[in-house]
Amino acid sequence: MNEKQIFIGGVDDIILQLKRNLISGDWLLVKGSRAMKMERIIEGLKDAVTKTKGSVKKEQ
């Protein structure tokens, strides 16, 4: 497995791994069907950024 790819089952685990591994300047593509409810990952990351020193740009 490529070290830049992370495969994890649950949403909470995914959010935790992303918070541990993402650094300033990284780009992240979250892709999945509507049934997978990938927006939960985005919301989890937004919460983490807001609670720390960063901010999240409002969606238009």
For each residue, the residues with C-beta under 8 A, 3 or more apart:
1: 5 7
2: 5
3:
4:
5: 1 2
6: 14 17 21
7: 1
8: 13 14 17
9: 13
10: 13 14
11: 14 15 37 40 41 44
12: 15 16 44
13: 8 9 10 16 17
14: 6 8 10 11 17 18 41
15: 11 12 18 19 41 44 45 48
16: 12 13 19 20
17: 6 8 13 14 20 21
18: 14 15 21 22 28 41 45
19: 15 16 22 45 48
20: 16 17
21: 6 17 18
22: 18 19 26 28 45
23: 26
24:
25:
26: 22 23
27:
28: 18 22 45
29:
30: 38 41 42
31: 38
32: 36 38
33: 36
34: 37
35:
36: 32 33
37: 11 34 40
38: 30 31 32 41 42
39: 42 43
40: 11 37 43 44
41: 11 14 15 18 30 38 44 45
42: 30 38 39 45 46
43: 39 40 46 47
44: 11 12 15 40 41 47 48
45: 15 18 19 22 28 41 42 48 49
46: 42 43 49 50 56
47: 43 44 50 51
48: 15 19 44 45 51 52
49: 45 46 52 54 55 56
50: 46 47 54 55 56
51: 47 48
52: 48 49
53:
54: 49 50
55: 49 50
56: 46 49 50
57:
58:
59:
60:
